[in-house]
Amino acid sequence: MLRACALLCSSTPITFTPVQLFSPNNTSLHFQTFELSRPVSASTRAPCHFSLVGTRGRCSFTVRSTATEEAVETSSDSKLDLVEVGFLSGVHGLQGEICIKPNTDFPDLRFSKPGRRWLKQQLMGQDKIDEVELVEGRPHPAQKSWILKFRGLDDVDQVRQLVGATLLAEEDDRPDLDDGEFYSRDLLGMRVLLKETGQLVGTVANVFDNGGNDLLHVLLDSSMEACNGTAKTNQLVWIPFVDAIVPDVDLERREMYITPPKGLLEVNMRADERSKKERRQLEWKERKKQQKRLIAAKKKLCELEQKHVFDGLRFGEKSQRSLLADHILDVNSTLLQKALQSIENSSKKRWNVTEEINALRARESDWTLNVSRECLSFDASKEKVGDNFSYLQQGKSLFSEGKVSICLVLNDHETEQLEGEDGPVSYLQTLLDDEQRFLKEEERACVPLIIVSPEHAIEDLRNLFQENDYFGFESDKVWFLKEETLPVVCSSPEEPKKHKILMKSPWEILKSPVGSGGVLSVLASHGITDSLSSLAIDFLQVHSIETRSQTPQHYINQMLVGFVSTKGGEIGIQVTEESEVKNMEMTFTLKFLKRLKGKIEFEAVMKMNSHVQMVEKEWVESVPTEPNSFEFRSDVYSVLSECSSPAKICLMNITV
């Protein structure tokens, strides 16, 4: 059975002196000294998920589950344990309501149940904790946040002072878990023993999320170090927290028994023979590289007059500032500059893909191929395919010779659900296991594979392939790429020439995917076209995968690449008889892609987007009632104009 999981990272105790606190009832309070445990990792990490995959004849582990993504705060005198459940991101409306970004797996419990809560803010370099009373809470209709109302805070000016604060709740008020589920905090410090001999291995120092399953970071006992002939002290080893390796967990005795595969502990011990000094030097060099990249990225944004993006770097916790730095590094400034120019050209006639496809259909028949859907199956006979059988044979030959690469583009923006029938991970596994719609497994070793998907699905896709031996593909010829995104910018009638990047929170840039054209940009920016060229690849087939497609589709069209090769074309397009072109089913020559160099055209689209902004040194949430921003879109079919000649575009028209 698959269970939800979240992570509680290790923490370092920090003691604070008593401070005077603010009460919404205008009563001055004095709290006793608190010993706070501040989480090492970012407090805004998204909940992690697990992939449930078939064994395909290989070993499959049942994943154990830890729960609750909430960092613990401890009061040493009053024995009051608190957990971080979110941070206040901006005011909402004029009645003293405030928005919170959740940092918990239990938002209904933490935000809708009235009662005592605590706010943690920084004051003169120290953490200040105030007790407040939650009156009510409700989910935000347009964002992944909640709207809260605290007693005694009834106007905008009062709640505005709380933006950036962390909300705390009582740690004891946590749900009971099912059998086999554990809070990460309860695992810390547990003794780890070998089930077969009872020998002490060590103690659990930390629990980490590895995407597919949790990992226990175990501090080895000195007896284990001696047995394995190492003189190192304080050595840590990784142990996957799965039933097959950790079958017994006894919370009462604070012990767990493990059955590690042969060599697991030994490999861990030999994993890093470098000295602590060498590792620190490497870490320092890596930080310096990151700093140089950040400086360069900030410089480019300054040239685009986007300095306001850096406001969040001046306050907040280290993890939040690090999150903003990652967002800044992720901005493709070159593409953004070109996209901003498309706003000025928005009055021009928009490019229409349907008109272009209809114009191609009206050309001479030699460059258009009409094929029934039945002819696309891999076992299609010569009698069924008819005169087009030579194209099918040519395509099969190119695949078998290793001249074709496949790019699968996952489109799944209506939901971030990863599992279940509608999730992209489960859907892709079903597709790769279906040899009627995809290449047979024995034919995949010579075919490089690129998968472009939303960022939230990347880690689960990697785990899916690792656990299924890459479905027959060679692991060093499989790439997982995050789809191209660009910041959303404001549309202001007062300043029509200035388009500021909108912020989702003080430490997050509001971004949107650019669409199918972004695939070509991603391939170029990651050097994939050069890598494919070094593998002697001549063609790239690109297929968009709609997880909610009503009818089964054949995602590999060997006839299309054979048609393009025979005709000497540069681009091949597969369309249906429908007037609207919905999916991306195309073949490109590598020569064309290298000449294109990721060049794409943009269209600015007006949208409504809630965001936060700094007003008079305070963060305020803005909720629009009409379109207030531009999102940038790029259609892959716009590259047809880059073809050296219309005669180089091959069209395959699929009839029902």
C-alpha positions as CSV (number, residue, x, y, z in Angstrom):
1,M,0.0,0.0,0.0
2,L,1.3,3.4,-0.9
3,R,1.4,6.0,1.8
4,A,1.9,9.8,1.8
5,C,5.2,10.9,3.2
6,A,6.9,14.1,4.4
7,L,10.1,15.0,6.0
8,L,11.3,16.4,9.3
9,C,14.9,17.4,9.0
10,S,17.5,17.4,11.8
11,S,17.9,20.6,13.8
12,T,20.3,22.5,15.9
13,P,19.1,23.9,19.3
14,I,19.3,27.6,19.8
15,T,18.5,29.2,23.2
16,F,16.8,32.7,23.3
17,T,16.5,35.0,26.3
18,P,13.0,36.1,27.5
19,V,11.4,38.9,25.4
20,Q,8.3,41.0,25.8
21,L,5.6,40.0,23.4
22,F,2.7,41.6,21.7
23,S,-0.8,40.4,22.5
24,P,-3.7,41.2,20.2
25,N,-5.6,42.2,23.4
26,N,-3.0,44.9,24.0
27,T,-1.7,42.9,27.0
28,S,2.0,42.7,27.6
29,L,3.2,39.1,28.2
30,H,6.4,37.6,29.3
31,F,7.2,34.1,28.0
32,Q,9.8,31.9,29.6
33,T,13.1,31.1,27.8
34,F,12.5,28.9,24.8
35,E,15.0,26.4,23.3
36,L,14.1,26.5,19.6
37,S,15.1,23.8,17.1
38,R,15.5,25.5,13.8
39,P,15.2,23.1,10.7
40,V,18.3,22.9,8.6
41,S,16.4,22.6,5.3
42,A,13.9,25.0,3.7
43,S,10.7,25.2,5.7
44,T,8.6,25.6,2.6
45,R,9.4,22.3,0.9
46,A,6.5,20.7,-1.0
47,P,5.1,17.4,0.2
48,C,6.9,14.5,-1.3
49,H,5.2,11.7,-3.2
50,F,6.0,8.1,-4.2
51,S,5.9,6.2,-7.4
52,L,4.0,2.9,-7.4
53,V,5.4,0.8,-10.2
54,G,5.3,-2.7,-11.4
55,T,8.2,-5.0,-10.7
56,R,8.8,-6.0,-14.4
57,G,10.4,-9.2,-13.0
58,R,12.7,-7.2,-10.7
59,C,13.0,-6.5,-7.0
60,S,10.3,-4.1,-5.7
61,F,10.3,-2.7,-2.2
62,T,7.3,-1.6,-0.2
63,V,8.0,1.9,0.9
64,R,7.8,2.7,4.6
65,S,6.3,6.0,5.4
66,T,7.2,8.9,7.7
67,A,4.7,11.7,8.1
68,T,4.2,15.4,8.8
69,E,6.3,18.1,7.2
70,E,6.4,20.3,10.3
71,A,9.6,21.5,12.0
72,V,9.5,21.3,15.8
73,E,9.9,24.2,18.3
74,T,10.5,23.2,21.9
75,S,9.8,25.1,25.1
76,S,12.3,23.9,27.8
77,D,10.4,25.4,30.8
78,S,6.7,25.0,30.0
79,K,7.2,21.7,28.1
80,L,5.4,23.2,25.2
81,D,6.3,21.7,21.8
82,L,5.3,23.7,18.8
83,V,5.6,23.0,15.1
84,E,6.0,25.3,12.1
85,V,2.9,25.0,9.9
86,G,3.4,27.9,7.4
87,F,4.5,31.5,6.8
88,L,2.3,34.5,6.4
89,S,2.7,35.7,2.8
90,G,0.4,38.8,2.5
91,V,-2.8,40.6,3.6
92,H,-6.1,39.7,2.1
93,G,-8.9,42.2,1.7
94,L,-9.6,45.0,4.2
95,Q,-11.0,43.1,7.2
96,G,-7.8,42.0,8.8
97,E,-7.5,38.7,7.0
98,I,-4.1,37.3,6.1
99,C,-2.8,34.7,3.7
100,I,-0.5,31.8,4.7
101,K,1.6,29.5,2.6
102,P,1.2,26.0,4.2
103,N,4.2,24.0,5.4
104,T,2.2,21.1,6.7
105,D,0.6,17.9,5.5
106,F,-2.5,18.7,7.7
107,P,-3.8,22.1,6.5
108,D,-7.4,21.5,7.5
109,L,-6.4,20.7,11.1
110,R,-3.8,23.6,11.4
111,F,-5.8,26.3,9.6
112,S,-9.5,25.7,10.0
113,K,-9.7,24.6,13.6
114,P,-10.1,27.6,15.9
115,G,-7.8,27.9,18.9
116,R,-4.4,28.9,20.2
117,R,-1.6,29.5,17.7
118,W,1.8,31.2,17.9
119,L,3.6,33.6,15.6
120,K,7.4,33.7,15.3
121,Q,9.0,36.9,14.0
122,Q,12.5,38.3,14.1
123,L,13.0,41.4,16.2
124,M,16.5,43.0,16.5
125,G,18.2,39.7,15.6
126,Q,16.2,37.6,18.0
127,D,13.2,35.4,17.5
128,K,10.0,36.7,19.1
129,I,7.1,34.4,19.7
130,D,3.5,35.8,20.2
131,E,0.4,33.8,21.1
132,V,-2.6,34.5,19.0
133,E,-6.1,33.1,18.7
134,L,-7.2,31.7,15.3
135,V,-10.9,32.5,14.7
136,E,-11.4,30.9,11.3
137,G,-9.6,29.8,8.2
138,R,-10.5,28.8,4.7
139,P,-8.6,27.8,1.5
140,H,-7.7,30.5,-0.9
141,P,-9.9,30.0,-4.0
142,A,-7.2,30.9,-6.5
143,Q,-3.9,29.8,-4.9
144,K,-2.4,27.0,-2.9
145,S,-2.7,29.0,0.3
146,W,-5.2,29.6,3.1
147,I,-6.9,32.8,4.4
148,L,-6.8,33.2,8.2
149,K,-8.5,35.5,10.7
150,F,-7.0,36.1,14.1
151,R,-8.9,37.6,17.1
152,G,-8.1,41.2,17.8
153,L,-6.6,41.9,14.4
154,D,-9.3,43.7,12.4
155,D,-7.6,46.0,9.9
156,V,-5.0,45.9,7.2
157,D,-2.4,47.9,9.1
158,Q,-2.3,45.4,12.0
159,V,-2.0,42.3,9.9
160,R,0.5,43.9,7.5
161,Q,3.0,43.9,10.3
162,L,2.8,40.1,10.5
163,V,3.7,39.4,6.8
164,G,6.8,37.1,6.8
165,A,6.1,35.7,10.2
166,T,6.0,31.9,10.8
167,L,2.8,30.3,12.2
168,L,3.3,27.7,15.0
169,A,0.9,25.2,16.4
170,E,1.0,22.7,19.3
171,E,3.0,19.6,18.3
172,D,0.9,17.3,20.5
173,D,-2.2,18.2,18.4
174,R,-1.2,16.0,15.6
175,P,-3.2,13.2,13.9
176,D,-2.7,9.5,14.7
177,L,-1.0,7.7,11.9
178,D,-1.9,4.3,10.3
179,D,0.2,1.2,10.9
180,G,3.5,1.5,9.1
181,E,3.5,5.3,9.2
182,F,5.9,7.3,11.4
183,Y,6.7,10.9,12.3
184,S,10.3,11.5,11.3
185,R,10.9,13.2,14.6
186,D,10.1,9.9,16.4
187,L,12.7,8.0,14.5
188,L,15.6,10.3,15.4
189,G,17.9,8.8,18.0
190,M,16.6,5.2,17.5
191,R,19.0,2.3,17.9
192,V,19.6,0.4,14.7
193,L,20.4,-3.3,15.1
194,L,21.0,-6.2,12.7
195,K,18.0,-8.5,12.9
196,E,20.0,-11.7,12.3
197,T,22.6,-11.2,15.0
198,G,21.2,-8.4,17.2
199,Q,24.5,-6.4,16.7
200,L,24.2,-2.7,17.2
201,V,24.8,-0.8,13.9
202,G,24.3,2.7,15.2
203,T,21.6,5.4,15.9
204,V,19.4,7.3,13.5
205,A,20.9,10.8,13.1
206,N,18.5,12.1,10.5
207,V,15.8,11.2,8.0
208,F,15.9,12.5,4.4
209,D,13.4,12.5,1.6
210,N,14.9,10.8,-1.5
211,G,11.9,11.3,-3.7
212,G,11.0,7.6,-4.1
213,N,11.5,6.7,-0.5
214,D,13.0,8.1,2.8
215,L,16.6,7.5,3.7
216,L,17.9,6.9,7.3
217,H,21.2,8.6,8.0
218,V,22.7,6.3,10.6
219,L,25.6,7.2,12.9
220,L,27.7,4.0,13.1
221,D,28.6,2.5,16.4
222,S,32.4,2.2,17.1
223,S,32.1,-1.6,17.1
224,M,30.8,-1.5,13.5
225,E,33.7,0.7,12.4
226,A,36.2,-1.7,14.0
227,C,34.6,-4.7,12.3
228,N,35.0,-3.1,8.9
229,G,38.6,-2.1,9.4
230,T,38.1,1.7,9.4
231,A,39.6,4.1,11.8
232,K,37.1,6.8,11.0
233,T,34.9,8.2,13.8
234,N,31.4,9.7,13.6
235,Q,30.9,7.8,10.3
236,L,27.4,8.0,8.7
237,V,25.8,5.5,6.4
238,W,22.6,5.6,4.3
239,I,19.9,3.0,4.8
240,P,16.7,3.0,2.7
241,F,13.6,3.1,4.9
242,V,11.7,0.3,3.1
243,D,10.1,-2.8,4.5
244,A,12.5,-5.2,2.9
245,I,15.5,-3.5,4.7
246,V,13.8,-2.2,7.8
247,P,11.1,-4.8,8.7
248,D,10.7,-4.0,12.4
249,V,10.3,-0.6,14.1
250,D,9.7,-0.6,17.9
251,L,8.7,2.9,19.0
252,E,8.4,1.9,22.7
253,R,11.8,0.4,22.9
254,R,13.3,3.0,20.5
255,E,14.8,0.3,18.4
256,M,14.6,-0.8,14.8
257,Y,15.9,-4.0,13.2
258,I,17.4,-4.0,9.7
259,T,18.2,-6.8,7.1
260,P,20.6,-4.9,4.8
261,P,21.5,-6.5,1.4
262,K,25.1,-7.8,1.3
263,G,27.5,-5.0,0.9
264,L,25.1,-2.1,1.6
265,L,26.9,-1.0,4.8
266,E,30.4,-1.6,3.4
267,V,29.7,0.4,0.2
268,N,28.4,3.3,2.4
269,M,31.6,3.3,4.4
270,R,33.8,3.5,1.4
271,A,31.6,6.0,-0.4
272,D,33.8,9.0,0.4
273,E,37.4,8.5,1.3
274,R,38.2,12.2,1.1
275,S,39.2,14.0,4.3
276,K,36.9,16.4,5.9
277,K,39.2,19.2,4.9
278,E,39.0,18.2,1.2
279,R,35.2,18.0,1.3
280,R,35.0,21.4,2.9
281,Q,37.3,22.8,0.1
282,L,35.0,21.3,-2.5
283,E,31.9,22.7,-0.8
284,W,33.6,26.1,-0.6
285,K,34.5,26.0,-4.3
286,E,30.9,25.0,-5.2
287,R,29.5,27.9,-3.2
288,K,31.8,30.3,-4.9
289,K,30.6,29.0,-8.3
290,Q,27.0,29.4,-7.2
291,Q,27.7,33.0,-6.0
292,K,29.3,33.9,-9.3
293,R,26.3,32.5,-11.2
294,L,23.9,34.4,-8.9
295,I,25.8,37.7,-9.5
296,A,25.7,37.2,-13.2
297,A,21.9,36.4,-13.1
298,K,21.2,39.5,-10.9
299,K,23.2,41.7,-13.3
300,K,21.1,40.5,-16.3
301,L,17.8,41.1,-14.4
302,C,19.1,44.6,-13.4
303,E,19.6,45.3,-17.1
304,L,15.9,44.4,-17.6
305,E,15.0,46.8,-14.8
306,Q,13.8,44.0,-12.5
307,K,15.7,44.9,-9.3
308,H,12.6,44.5,-7.1
309,V,13.0,40.7,-7.5
310,F,15.9,40.9,-5.0
311,D,13.8,42.4,-2.2
312,G,13.3,39.0,-0.5
313,L,17.1,38.5,-0.2
314,R,17.2,41.1,2.5
315,F,15.1,39.3,5.1
316,G,13.5,35.9,6.0
317,E,15.2,32.7,7.0
318,K,18.2,31.3,5.2
319,S,16.2,28.6,3.4
320,Q,13.7,31.2,2.1
321,R,16.5,33.4,0.8
322,S,18.1,30.3,-0.8
323,L,14.8,29.5,-2.5
324,L,14.7,33.0,-4.1
325,A,18.3,32.6,-5.2
326,D,17.3,29.4,-7.0
327,H,14.4,31.2,-8.7
328,I,16.7,34.0,-9.9
329,L,19.2,31.5,-11.3
330,D,16.3,29.7,-13.1
331,V,15.3,32.8,-15.1
332,N,16.3,32.6,-18.7
333,S,17.1,36.3,-19.2
334,T,17.7,36.0,-22.9
335,L,14.3,34.5,-23.5
336,L,12.6,36.9,-21.1
337,Q,14.1,39.9,-23.0
338,K,12.7,38.5,-26.3
339,A,9.4,37.7,-24.7
340,L,9.0,41.2,-23.4
341,Q,9.5,42.5,-26.9
342,S,6.4,40.5,-28.0
343,I,4.2,42.7,-25.8
344,E,5.0,45.7,-28.0
345,N,4.1,43.6,-31.1
346,S,0.8,42.3,-29.6
347,S,-1.2,44.6,-31.9
348,K,0.1,42.8,-35.0
349,K,-1.8,39.9,-36.5
350,R,-1.3,36.7,-34.5
351,W,0.3,33.7,-36.2
352,N,-2.4,31.1,-36.8
353,V,-1.3,27.4,-36.9
354,T,-4.6,26.2,-38.4
355,E,-4.2,28.5,-41.4
356,E,-0.6,27.3,-41.9
357,I,-1.6,23.7,-41.8
358,N,-4.5,24.2,-44.2
359,A,-2.0,26.0,-46.6
360,L,0.3,23.0,-46.4
361,R,-2.7,20.7,-47.2
362,A,-3.4,22.8,-50.3
363,R,0.1,22.2,-51.8
364,E,1.1,19.5,-54.3
365,S,0.2,16.0,-53.1
366,D,3.8,14.8,-53.2
367,W,4.5,16.5,-49.9
368,T,1.3,15.4,-48.2
369,L,0.6,11.9,-47.2
370,N,-2.9,10.7,-46.3
371,V,-2.8,7.7,-44.0
372,S,-5.5,5.9,-42.0
373,R,-5.0,5.4,-38.2
374,E,-4.9,1.7,-38.7
375,C,-1.7,2.0,-40.7
376,L,0.2,3.4,-37.7
377,S,0.3,0.2,-35.7
378,F,3.7,-1.5,-35.5
379,D,2.4,-4.8,-36.9
380,A,0.7,-3.1,-39.9
381,S,1.0,-5.4,-43.0
382,K,2.0,-4.4,-46.5
383,E,-1.6,-5.0,-47.7
384,K,-3.0,-2.7,-45.1
385,V,-0.4,0.1,-45.7
386,G,-0.5,-0.1,-49.5
387,D,1.7,2.3,-51.5
388,N,3.1,3.9,-48.4
389,F,4.7,0.7,-47.1
390,S,8.2,1.9,-48.4
391,Y,8.0,4.9,-46.0
392,L,7.2,2.5,-43.1
393,Q,10.1,0.3,-44.0
394,Q,12.5,3.2,-44.3
395,G,11.4,4.5,-40.8
396,K,11.9,1.1,-39.2
397,S,15.4,0.9,-40.8
398,L,16.3,4.3,-39.4
399,F,15.2,3.3,-35.9
400,S,17.0,0.0,-35.9
401,E,20.2,1.7,-37.1
402,G,20.1,4.2,-34.2
403,K,19.5,7.2,-36.3
404,V,16.3,8.4,-34.5
405,S,15.9,9.9,-31.0
406,I,12.5,10.3,-29.2
407,C,11.4,13.3,-27.2
408,L,8.3,12.8,-25.0
409,V,6.6,16.0,-23.7
410,L,4.4,15.6,-20.7
411,N,1.5,18.1,-20.5
412,D,-0.1,18.0,-17.1
413,H,-0.9,21.5,-15.8
414,E,-4.4,21.2,-14.5
415,T,-3.2,19.3,-11.4
416,E,0.1,18.5,-9.7
417,Q,-1.2,15.0,-8.9
418,L,1.6,12.6,-9.6
419,E,0.0,9.3,-8.8
420,G,-3.2,7.6,-9.7
421,E,-4.7,6.9,-13.1
422,D,-4.5,10.6,-14.2
423,G,-1.0,11.2,-13.0
424,P,1.8,11.6,-15.6
425,V,4.1,9.1,-13.8
426,S,1.5,6.3,-13.8
427,Y,0.4,7.2,-17.3
428,L,3.9,7.1,-18.7
429,Q,4.5,3.7,-17.2
430,T,1.4,2.4,-18.8
431,L,2.5,3.8,-22.2
432,L,6.0,2.3,-22.0
433,D,4.6,-1.1,-21.1
434,D,2.3,-1.0,-24.1
435,E,4.3,-2.3,-27.0
436,Q,1.3,-1.8,-29.3
437,R,1.7,2.0,-29.0
438,F,5.4,2.2,-28.3
439,L,8.7,0.6,-29.4
440,K,9.3,-3.0,-28.2
441,E,11.6,-3.2,-25.3
442,E,14.3,-5.0,-27.3
443,E,14.4,-2.2,-29.9
444,R,15.0,0.6,-27.3
445,A,18.7,0.2,-26.5
446,C,19.8,2.1,-29.6
447,V,17.3,4.9,-29.2
448,P,18.1,8.0,-27.1
449,L,15.2,9.3,-25.1
450,I,14.4,12.8,-23.8
451,I,11.5,13.5,-21.4
452,V,10.4,17.1,-20.9
453,S,7.9,17.6,-18.1
454,P,6.7,20.0,-15.4
455,E,9.2,20.4,-12.6
456,H,7.0,18.7,-10.0
457,A,7.2,15.4,-11.9
458,I,10.9,15.2,-12.7
459,E,12.0,13.4,-9.5
460,D,9.2,10.8,-9.8
461,L,10.0,10.1,-13.4
462,R,13.7,9.5,-12.5
463,N,12.6,7.1,-9.8
464,L,10.2,5.3,-12.2
465,F,12.9,4.7,-14.7
466,Q,15.5,3.6,-12.1
467,E,13.1,1.1,-10.6
468,N,12.2,-0.4,-14.0
469,D,15.7,-0.7,-15.4
470,Y,15.0,2.3,-17.7
471,F,12.4,0.3,-19.6
472,G,15.1,-1.1,-21.9
473,F,16.6,2.3,-22.8
474,E,20.3,2.8,-22.0
475,S,20.5,4.9,-18.8
476,D,23.3,7.2,-20.2
477,K,21.1,8.0,-23.2
478,V,18.0,9.2,-21.2
479,W,17.5,12.8,-20.3
480,F,14.9,14.3,-17.9
481,L,14.4,18.0,-18.6
482,K,12.3,20.6,-16.9
483,E,9.9,22.4,-19.2
484,E,10.7,26.0,-20.2
485,T,9.0,28.6,-18.0
486,L,9.2,32.4,-17.9
487,P,8.2,34.9,-15.3
488,V,4.8,36.4,-15.4
489,V,5.0,40.2,-15.8
490,C,2.5,42.9,-14.8
491,S,0.4,45.0,-17.2
492,S,0.0,48.5,-15.9
493,P,-1.9,51.2,-17.8
494,E,0.0,53.8,-15.8
495,E,3.4,52.5,-16.9
496,P,2.7,50.7,-20.3
497,K,6.5,50.5,-21.0
498,K,7.4,48.9,-17.7
499,H,6.6,45.2,-17.1
500,K,7.7,44.1,-13.7
501,I,8.1,40.5,-12.8
502,L,5.4,39.4,-10.4
503,M,6.2,37.6,-7.2
504,K,4.2,34.6,-6.0
505,S,5.7,35.2,-2.5
506,P,8.5,37.3,-1.2
507,W,10.9,34.4,-2.1
508,E,9.2,32.9,-5.2
509,I,8.9,34.3,-8.7
510,L,5.5,33.7,-10.4
511,K,6.2,31.7,-13.5
512,S,4.2,30.0,-16.3
513,P,5.1,27.4,-18.9
514,V,5.7,28.9,-22.4
515,G,4.2,26.0,-24.2
516,S,5.3,23.6,-27.0
517,G,7.8,26.0,-28.5
518,G,9.7,25.9,-25.2
519,V,10.7,22.3,-26.0
520,L,13.1,23.5,-28.7
521,S,14.6,26.1,-26.4
522,V,15.2,23.5,-23.6
523,L,16.9,21.1,-26.1
524,A,19.3,23.9,-27.2
525,S,20.0,25.3,-23.8
526,H,20.9,21.9,-22.3
527,G,23.1,21.0,-25.3
528,I,20.9,18.0,-26.2
529,T,21.1,18.6,-29.9
530,D,25.0,18.5,-29.7
531,S,24.8,15.4,-27.6
532,L,22.5,13.7,-30.2
533,S,24.8,14.8,-33.0
534,S,27.8,13.1,-31.3
535,L,25.7,9.9,-31.2
536,A,25.2,10.1,-35.0
537,I,21.5,10.8,-34.7
538,D,19.9,12.2,-37.8
539,F,16.2,12.7,-36.7
540,L,14.3,13.7,-33.6
541,Q,10.7,12.7,-33.1
542,V,8.8,14.9,-30.7
543,H,5.5,13.7,-29.2
544,S,3.2,15.5,-26.7
545,I,1.6,13.2,-24.2
546,E,-1.9,14.3,-22.9
547,T,-2.7,12.2,-19.9
548,R,-6.4,12.8,-20.3
549,S,-6.5,11.9,-24.0
550,Q,-9.9,10.4,-24.9
551,T,-8.6,7.9,-27.5
552,P,-5.4,5.8,-27.4
553,Q,-2.7,7.1,-29.6
554,H,0.4,5.6,-31.2
555,Y,3.3,7.7,-29.8
556,I,5.9,6.5,-32.2
557,N,5.3,7.0,-35.9
558,Q,8.0,5.2,-37.9
559,M,6.3,6.0,-41.1
560,L,6.6,9.8,-40.5
561,V,10.4,9.7,-40.1
562,G,10.6,7.4,-43.2
563,F,8.5,9.9,-45.2
564,V,10.7,12.9,-44.2
565,S,13.9,10.9,-44.9
566,T,12.7,9.8,-48.3
567,K,11.6,13.2,-49.4
568,G,14.7,15.0,-48.0
569,G,12.5,17.2,-45.8
570,E,13.5,19.1,-42.7
571,I,10.3,18.9,-40.7
572,G,7.5,16.3,-40.6
573,I,4.1,17.0,-39.1
574,Q,1.4,14.6,-38.2
575,V,-2.1,16.0,-38.0
576,T,-5.6,14.6,-38.0
577,E,-8.6,15.6,-40.2
578,E,-9.8,17.9,-37.3
579,S,-9.5,21.6,-38.1
580,E,-7.8,22.4,-34.8
581,V,-4.3,21.2,-34.2
582,K,-4.1,20.1,-30.6
583,N,-1.1,17.8,-30.1
584,M,2.5,18.1,-31.1
585,E,3.6,15.2,-33.3
586,M,6.6,16.2,-35.3
587,T,9.9,15.0,-36.7
588,F,12.9,17.3,-37.1
589,T,16.2,16.7,-38.8
590,L,19.2,17.3,-36.5
591,K,20.7,19.7,-39.1
592,F,17.5,21.9,-38.9
593,L,17.6,21.9,-35.0
594,K,21.3,22.9,-34.9
595,R,20.6,25.7,-37.4
596,L,17.6,26.9,-35.4
597,K,19.6,27.1,-32.1
598,G,16.5,27.2,-30.0
599,K,15.1,30.3,-31.6
600,I,11.4,30.6,-30.9
601,E,8.7,33.3,-31.2
602,F,6.5,34.5,-28.4
603,E,3.0,35.7,-27.9
604,A,2.0,37.8,-24.8
605,V,-1.4,36.7,-23.4
606,M,-3.3,38.7,-20.8
607,K,-4.2,36.8,-17.6
608,M,-5.4,37.3,-14.1
609,N,-2.7,36.5,-11.5
610,S,-2.7,37.1,-7.7
611,H,0.8,38.1,-6.4
612,V,2.6,39.9,-3.6
613,Q,4.4,43.2,-3.9
614,M,6.3,45.5,-1.5
615,V,4.4,48.7,-0.7
616,E,6.2,51.2,1.6
617,K,8.5,48.4,2.9
618,E,5.6,46.0,3.6
619,W,4.6,43.0,1.6
620,V,1.0,43.2,0.4
621,E,-1.0,40.6,-1.5
622,S,-2.8,41.8,-4.6
623,V,-5.9,39.9,-5.8
624,P,-7.1,41.2,-9.2
625,T,-10.6,41.4,-10.5
626,E,-9.6,41.7,-14.1
627,P,-6.6,40.6,-16.3
628,N,-3.5,42.3,-14.8
629,S,-0.5,40.5,-16.3
630,F,1.1,38.9,-19.3
631,E,2.0,35.3,-19.6
632,F,4.2,34.3,-22.6
633,R,3.4,31.5,-25.0
634,S,5.3,30.0,-27.8
635,D,3.9,27.5,-30.4
636,V,6.3,25.0,-31.9
637,Y,4.6,25.3,-35.2
638,S,5.9,28.9,-35.5
639,V,9.3,27.4,-36.5
640,L,7.8,26.4,-39.9
641,S,8.8,29.9,-41.1
642,E,12.4,29.0,-40.4
643,C,12.4,26.2,-42.9
644,S,14.6,26.8,-45.9
645,S,11.7,26.1,-48.2
646,P,8.0,25.2,-47.9
647,A,8.9,22.1,-49.9
648,K,11.0,20.9,-46.9
649,I,7.9,20.5,-44.8
650,C,6.3,17.0,-45.0
651,L,2.7,16.7,-43.8
652,M,1.1,13.4,-42.8
653,N,-2.7,13.7,-42.6
654,I,-4.3,10.9,-40.4
655,T,-7.7,9.9,-41.5
656,V,-10.2,8.2,-39.1
